[in-house]
Amino acid sequence: MELSIPLPRTPEGRVYRYSPNEDAHPRHFVLGERVAEISDDETKRVRMRQEPGSSKTICPYSGTAGEDDEFTHPKDAEAAIKIVEHAAMKDVQDAFSGMLKSIASKSRGGITYEPGAGNRRPKPQFGRRDLMRLLVCDCCGRDYGVYAIALYCPDCGAPNVALHFAREVELVLQQVSIAEEMGENQSELAYRLLGNAHEDVLTAFEAVQKVVYLHKVSSDTERAPATKAVRNDFQNVERAQKRYADFGLDPFRGLSDPEREALDLNIQKRHIIGHNLGVVDAKFAENARNAKLGETVQLLGHDVREFARLCQLVVAVLDDWIADVNLPDTERNAQGIEHLVEPSSEMMTIGDLSVLATSIGRWICDDSEKGLPEHVDEDELLAAFEAIEIKALEEALAELELEGCVELSHVIGPKLPRIRATEDLFQVFDPFVMKSNPLRDAVALIDLVLEGDGSVDISELHQWSGLTLRRFNPAVALVLDEIGEGRVSRTYSPDYPARYFVMVAQDRIALKRLRGRLDG
């Protein structure tokens, strides 16, 4: 006789699984159904170790493969025995009741038998719970749950390290969003939340690297170095590189020099936040621009996002390493990483500007509707950077003034100096914010202007150019700078820097030379 007993399920319909590998701690995981279509992407197909839905299961913690029944959880085996025991006892009870039922109505030798009501034991019930880390494999669409970090999908066997780290990043960015929504009266709490989020990025980054490295040490015994405690090696890029070098790998190789510098700085910043309450020490002040000894280290939401993005780039290489897929960096960057936080020029600095000065310049540029030199609304700027101290904002604005991006005038009353954006601000920031270049647009405008008779109506030039107003004005400002004094109208225009201008031979020569410089 063969018995088939359905496995108990968790509230969301998953079953318990238990790795046969005794070293694959914590061994326990849960497995659900396929909730998404199997990917037809060949780059994902090659990552699978077996066809999804096969009769074998793969341990998500170690990669050990075995028949499905080898992964039966001890609790489920115990549950099956109790179910069989309950069914057997019920059958025995029913059998005896049937045998004695025939004598219930007869009297034998003065002895009578009357069946009782019976004592039916309730059917055993088994509680199962889902695990906190629930994922869906992005290769085969199988739903499963593990403890914190695992290496493989238990169905198709594709490495899921990048998927796990992406989930950590998702949680971190939720913390960042909460912090950014807090008002000025909660700036200290917002800073604390940002600090926790920033620290969580490195904690997850370090944990993933340890799991991957130790897995490789245990599985690649030929190249694995002599056993040596990992300690906190993966909180330092150079020490981590030495670890990976034993296997001929450098997962940081795809980072540009500025990205590598930003990663190093963020790791140092995490130590300042986590171990020094955010107060800048001598070592950090030496390596970070605009960081002053004893002051609180600057931390913005986009700092955390950029830190997470850089870590994801490294984790993606480790994910490929486990899968034995070696993509060139150019190909990996071209195909993208599905769960990667999008890079943003918001995260970068421009020239000698600090991160905050760059962020303010970007904000002014992005907030401008017409691309004209106009005054900046102080209240809106303070609301956009409400977590930043006034002193830090003043210094950042002073940086922008030194670069010619704004003009400041100090007046009594407002918290900040009166701010006026300049034409230079759009030329510096538009390539990053608007993804357009006023210098290239100016070349096209010069060609249109030189075709004319010397008298140019700027609204008509705008129509001929086909550019949006926001893109047109920074470019036409470059043209107007080459026109001699007295030949540009001073009449006010709400939409353009001037209404018209007139050219003479000197102006034509100046425009041609400008075009030559811009073409170069």
C-alpha positions in Angstrom: 0.0 0.0 0.0 1.3 3.5 -0.9 0.1 6.6 0.9 0.2 10.1 -0.5 -0.1 12.8 2.1 -0.2 16.5 1.0 2.3 18.7 2.7 1.1 21.3 5.1 1.2 24.8 3.7 1.9 28.3 5.0 -0.9 30.9 5.1 0.2 32.1 1.6 0.4 28.6 0.2 4.1 27.7 0.4 5.6 24.4 1.6 8.5 23.9 3.9 11.8 22.7 2.4 15.0 21.6 4.2 18.4 21.3 2.5 20.1 17.9 2.8 23.5 19.7 3.0 24.2 19.9 6.8 26.6 22.8 6.2 24.1 24.9 4.4 22.9 27.0 7.3 20.1 27.6 8.1 18.9 25.0 5.6 15.3 25.9 6.0 13.4 27.7 3.2 9.8 27.8 1.8 8.8 27.1 -1.8 5.7 28.5 -3.6 4.2 28.2 -7.0 5.4 29.8 -10.3 3.9 33.3 -10.3 5.5 34.7 -13.4 6.4 33.5 -16.9 9.7 31.9 -17.6 12.0 34.4 -19.2 12.8 34.0 -22.9 15.9 36.2 -22.4 18.9 34.1 -23.4 21.2 35.9 -20.9 18.9 34.7 -18.2 18.4 31.2 -19.6 22.2 30.6 -19.5 22.1 31.3 -15.8 19.7 28.5 -15.0 21.3 25.2 -13.8 18.3 23.1 -14.7 14.9 23.4 -16.4 12.3 25.0 -14.1 9.7 22.6 -12.7 12.1 19.5 -12.8 12.0 16.8 -10.2 15.0 18.2 -8.5 15.4 21.0 -6.0 18.5 23.2 -5.4 19.5 24.4 -2.0 19.4 28.2 -2.1 22.1 28.5 0.5 24.7 26.2 -1.0 23.7 25.1 -4.5 23.4 21.5 -3.5 21.0 19.7 -5.9 18.9 16.6 -5.0 15.6 14.9 -5.6 12.5 16.7 -4.3 11.9 14.2 -1.5 15.5 14.7 -0.2 14.3 18.2 0.8 11.4 17.1 3.0 11.4 19.1 6.1 11.7 17.1 9.4 8.6 18.8 10.7 6.7 17.6 7.6 8.0 14.0 8.1 6.7 14.2 11.7 3.4 15.6 10.5 3.0 12.8 8.0 3.6 10.1 10.8 1.0 11.8 13.0 -1.5 11.9 10.1 -0.9 8.2 9.4 -1.2 7.4 13.1 -4.4 9.3 13.3 -5.8 7.5 10.2 -4.7 4.1 11.5 -6.2 4.5 14.9 -9.5 5.7 13.3 -9.5 2.6 11.1 -8.9 0.3 14.0 -11.6 1.9 16.1 -14.0 1.7 13.2 -13.1 -2.0 12.6 -13.7 -2.9 16.3 -16.9 -1.0 16.3 -18.1 -2.9 13.2 -17.2 -6.3 14.7 -19.0 -5.7 18.0 -22.0 -4.0 16.4 -23.4 -7.5 15.4 -23.6 -8.6 19.1 -25.1 -5.4 20.3 -28.7 -6.6 19.8 -28.1 -10.2 21.2 -27.9 -11.6 24.7 -25.3 -14.3 25.2 -25.2 -16.1 28.5 -26.8 -13.2 30.3 -24.2 -10.8 29.1 -25.3 -7.9 27.0 -23.2 -5.3 25.0 -24.3 -1.8 24.1 -21.9 0.3 22.0 -20.9 3.6 23.5 -20.8 7.0 21.7 -17.1 6.5 21.0 -14.2 8.9 21.5 -13.1 10.4 18.2 -9.7 12.1 18.4 -9.6 15.4 16.3 -7.7 15.3 13.1 -4.2 16.8 13.7 -3.5 20.3 12.5 -0.1 21.7 11.7 0.9 25.4 11.7 3.4 26.6 9.1 4.6 30.2 8.7 6.1 32.2 5.8 9.6 33.6 6.1 10.3 37.3 6.1 12.4 37.4 2.9 10.1 36.4 0.1 11.2 36.7 -3.6 10.3 35.8 -7.1 13.1 34.5 -9.3 13.7 36.8 -12.2 14.7 34.0 -14.4 12.0 31.3 -13.9 9.3 33.2 -12.0 9.2 30.8 -9.0 8.1 32.2 -5.7 10.2 31.3 -2.6 11.3 32.5 0.8 14.6 32.3 2.7 16.4 33.8 5.6 18.0 37.2 4.7 20.4 36.1 1.9 20.6 33.1 -0.4 22.7 32.3 -3.5 20.4 30.4 -5.8 16.8 30.0 -6.9 15.6 26.6 -5.5 13.8 25.8 -8.8 16.0 26.7 -11.7 19.2 27.2 -9.8 20.0 30.7 -11.2 22.1 32.9 -8.9 19.8 35.4 -7.2 22.4 37.4 -5.2 21.7 40.6 -7.1 18.0 40.0 -6.6 18.5 39.8 -2.8 20.6 42.9 -2.7 18.0 44.7 -4.8 15.5 43.9 -2.1 17.8 45.4 0.5 18.2 48.5 -1.6 14.4 48.8 -2.0 14.0 48.8 1.8 16.8 51.4 2.2 15.2 53.7 -0.4 11.9 53.5 1.5 13.8 54.8 4.5 15.3 57.6 2.4 11.8 58.6 1.1 10.5 58.8 4.7 13.4 61.0 5.7 13.0 63.4 2.8 9.3 63.9 3.5 10.0 65.2 7.1 9.7 68.9 7.8 12.4 71.3 9.0 11.4 70.8 12.6 12.3 67.1 12.3 15.7 67.6 10.6 17.6 65.8 13.3 15.3 62.7 13.1 15.5 62.9 9.3 19.3 62.9 9.5 19.2 59.9 11.8 17.0 58.0 9.4 19.3 58.8 6.5 22.3 57.7 8.5 20.6 54.4 9.3 19.7 53.9 5.7 23.3 54.7 4.6 24.7 52.3 7.2 22.3 49.6 6.0 23.7 49.8 2.5 27.2 48.9 3.7 25.9 46.2 6.1 24.1 44.5 3.2 27.0 45.0 0.9 29.4 43.5 3.3 27.1 40.5 4.1 26.6 39.7 0.4 30.3 39.7 -0.2 31.0 37.5 2.7 28.3 35.0 1.7 29.6 34.9 -1.9 33.3 34.7 -1.0 32.8 31.9 1.6 30.7 30.0 -0.9 33.5 30.2 -3.5 36.0 29.1 -0.8 34.0 26.0 0.0 33.2 25.1 -3.6 36.5 26.0 -5.4 39.0 24.1 -3.2 41.8 24.2 -5.8 42.1 28.0 -5.9 40.8 28.8 -2.4 43.4 30.3 -0.2 44.3 28.9 3.2 41.5 29.4 5.7 41.8 32.9 7.2 39.1 34.8 9.2 37.3 37.3 7.0 36.7 39.7 9.8 35.7 43.1 8.3 37.7 42.8 5.1 34.7 43.5 2.9 34.2 46.9 4.5 37.3 48.1 2.7 37.7 48.0 -1.1 41.5 47.3 -1.2 41.2 44.4 1.3 38.3 43.0 -0.5 40.2 43.1 -3.8 43.0 41.1 -2.2 40.5 38.5 -1.2 39.0 38.2 -4.7 42.5 38.2 -6.3 43.0 34.6 -5.1 40.3 33.6 -7.6 41.5 36.0 -10.4 38.5 38.3 -9.9 38.2 42.1 -9.4 34.4 42.9 -9.0 35.3 46.6 -8.7 37.0 46.8 -12.1 33.9 48.2 -13.9 33.8 51.3 -11.7 35.1 54.5 -13.2 37.7 56.5 -11.1 35.1 58.9 -9.8 32.8 56.0 -8.9 35.6 54.2 -7.1 36.4 57.4 -5.2 32.7 57.9 -4.3 32.4 54.3 -3.1 35.5 54.7 -0.9 34.2 57.9 0.5 30.8 56.5 1.3 32.4 53.6 3.1 34.4 56.0 5.2 31.3 58.1 5.7 29.4 55.1 7.1 32.1 54.6 9.7 31.8 58.3 10.7 28.0 58.0 11.0 28.0 54.6 12.7 30.9 55.0 15.1 31.3 58.8 15.6 27.7 60.1 15.6 28.4 61.7 12.3 31.1 64.0 13.6 34.0 64.4 11.0 37.3 63.2 12.3 40.8 64.0 11.1 41.0 61.1 8.6 37.7 61.8 7.0 38.4 65.6 6.8 41.7 64.8 5.0 40.0 62.7 2.3 36.6 64.5 1.8 36.3 67.8 0.1 34.4 70.5 2.2 34.4 68.3 5.3 35.6 70.2 8.3 37.0 68.6 11.5 34.4 68.4 14.3 31.4 69.3 12.1 28.6 66.9 11.3 29.2 65.0 8.0 26.9 66.1 5.2 24.4 63.4 4.2 21.6 63.8 1.6 19.1 61.3 0.2 20.9 61.1 -3.2 24.2 60.2 -1.3 22.5 57.1 -0.1 21.0 56.3 -3.5 24.4 56.7 -5.2 26.1 54.5 -2.6 23.5 51.8 -3.2 23.9 52.1 -7.0 27.6 51.6 -6.8 27.3 48.6 -4.5 24.8 47.1 -6.9 27.3 47.4 -9.8 29.8 45.3 -7.7 27.1 42.8 -6.6 26.1 42.3 -10.2 29.7 41.1 -11.0 29.5 38.7 -8.1 26.2 37.4 -9.3 27.8 36.7 -12.7 30.8 35.1 -11.0 28.6 32.6 -9.2 26.8 31.8 -12.5 30.2 31.4 -14.3 29.1 34.1 -16.7 31.8 36.5 -17.6 30.4 39.5 -19.3 32.7 42.4 -20.4 32.0 45.5 -18.4 30.9 47.3 -21.6 28.3 44.6 -22.3 27.1 44.5 -18.8 26.6 48.2 -18.8 24.9 48.1 -22.1 22.4 45.4 -21.2 21.7 47.0 -17.8 21.0 45.4 -14.5 17.3 44.8 -14.0 17.0 45.9 -10.4 19.7 48.6 -10.5 19.0 52.0 -9.0 19.2 54.4 -12.0 22.4 56.4 -12.1 21.8 60.2 -11.9 24.1 63.1 -12.6 22.5 64.4 -9.4 24.9 62.1 -7.6 28.0 63.7 -9.2 29.9 66.8 -8.5 30.8 69.2 -11.3 34.2 70.8 -11.5 35.4 72.0 -8.1 31.8 72.3 -6.7 30.9 70.3 -3.7 28.0 67.8 -3.7 25.6 70.3 -2.1 26.6 73.1 -4.5 26.1 70.8 -7.4 22.7 69.7 -6.0 21.6 73.3 -5.7 22.8 74.2 -9.1 20.9 71.2 -10.6 17.8 72.2 -8.7 17.9 75.8 -9.9 18.4 74.6 -13.4 15.7 72.0 -13.3 13.2 74.5 -11.6 13.7 77.0 -14.4 10.8 77.0 -16.9 12.3 79.3 -19.5 16.1 79.0 -19.1 16.4 82.7 -18.4 18.6 84.5 -15.8 16.0 85.0 -13.1 15.8 85.4 -9.3 15.4 82.2 -7.3 12.6 81.9 -4.9 14.2 81.6 -1.4 11.2 79.7 0.2 11.2 77.1 -2.5 14.9 76.5 -2.2 14.7 76.2 1.6 11.8 73.7 1.2 13.8 71.7 -1.3 16.9 71.5 1.0 15.1 71.7 4.4 17.4 69.2 6.0 20.5 71.3 5.3 21.7 74.0 7.8 21.6 77.6 6.6 25.4 78.0 7.0 26.0 75.0 4.6 23.5 76.5 2.1 25.3 79.9 2.2 28.6 78.2 1.5 27.3 76.2 -1.3 25.7 79.3 -2.9 29.1 81.1 -2.5 30.7 78.2 -4.5 28.2 78.7 -7.3 28.9 82.5 -7.3 32.7 81.8 -7.6 32.0 79.7 -10.6 29.8 82.4 -12.2 26.6 80.4 -12.0 24.7 82.7 -9.7 24.8 86.3 -8.5 24.3 87.0 -4.8 23.2 90.2 -3.2 23.1 90.4 0.6 20.0 92.1 2.0 18.6 92.4 5.5 15.7 90.1 6.4 15.8 86.9 4.3 17.7 83.9 5.7 19.8 83.6 2.5 21.3 86.2 0.1 19.1 87.2 -2.8 20.0 84.7 -5.6 19.9 85.3 -9.3 20.8 82.6 -11.8 23.1 83.5 -14.6 23.5 82.4 -18.2 26.6 80.4 -17.2 24.5 78.2 -14.8 22.5 76.8 -17.7 25.6 76.2 -19.8 27.2 74.3 -17.0 24.2 72.3 -15.8 21.9 71.8 -18.8 24.0 68.9 -20.2 23.4 67.0 -16.9 19.8 68.2 -16.1 18.2 68.7 -19.5 20.4 66.2 -21.4 20.9 69.0 -23.9 24.0 71.1 -24.6 23.6 74.9 -25.2 26.9 75.0 -26.9 25.8 72.6 -29.6 22.4 74.3 -29.9 24.2 77.7 -30.3 26.1 76.3 -33.4 22.8 75.5 -35.1 21.4 79.0 -34.2 24.5 80.7 -35.6 24.0 78.9 -38.9 20.4 80.2 -39.0 21.5 83.8 -38.1 24.2 84.0 -40.7 21.8 83.0 -43.4 19.7 86.1 -42.7 20.1 89.8 -43.7 21.4 90.9 -40.4 18.2 91.9 -38.6 17.0 89.1 -36.3 13.7 88.8 -34.5 14.3 86.4 -31.6 10.8 85.0 -31.5 11.0 84.1 -35.2 14.5 82.6 -34.7 13.0 80.5 -32.0 10.3 79.2 -34.4 12.9 78.5 -37.1 15.1 76.6 -34.6 12.4 74.0 -33.6 13.8 74.0 -30.1 11.7 74.2 -26.9 11.8 77.6 -25.1 13.7 76.1 -22.2 16.4 74.8 -24.5 16.4 77.8 -26.9 17.1 80.6 -24.4 20.5 79.3 -23.0 21.7 78.8 -26.6 20.5 82.2 -27.9 22.2 83.9 -24.9 25.5 82.7 -26.2 24.8 84.3 -29.6 23.7 87.6 -28.0 27.0 87.7 -26.1 28.8 88.1 -29.4 26.7 91.0 -30.7 28.2 94.4 -30.1 26.8 96.8 -27.5 23.9 98.9 -28.7 22.8 96.4 -31.3 20.7 94.2 -28.9 17.3 95.5 -27.9 16.9 96.5 -24.3 13.1 96.2 -24.5 11.8 93.8 -21.9 10.6 90.4 -23.1 8.9 87.9 -20.7 9.9 84.9 -22.8 13.3 85.7 -24.3 16.5 87.5 -23.1 15.9 90.2 -25.8 13.3 91.0 -28.5 15.7 91.4 -31.5 19.3 92.3 -32.5 21.0 93.7 -35.5 24.4 92.5 -36.9 27.2 94.3 -38.6 30.3 92.8 -40.2 32.2 92.6 -36.9 29.3 90.6 -35.3 29.3 88.2 -38.2 33.1 87.6 -37.8 32.6 87.1 -34.0 29.8 84.5 -34.6 31.9 82.6 -37.1 34.8 82.4 -34.7 32.5 81.3 -31.9 31.1 78.6 -34.2 34.7 77.5 -35.0 35.5 77.2 -31.3 32.3 75.4 -30.5 32.8 73.0 -33.4 36.2 72.2 -32.1 
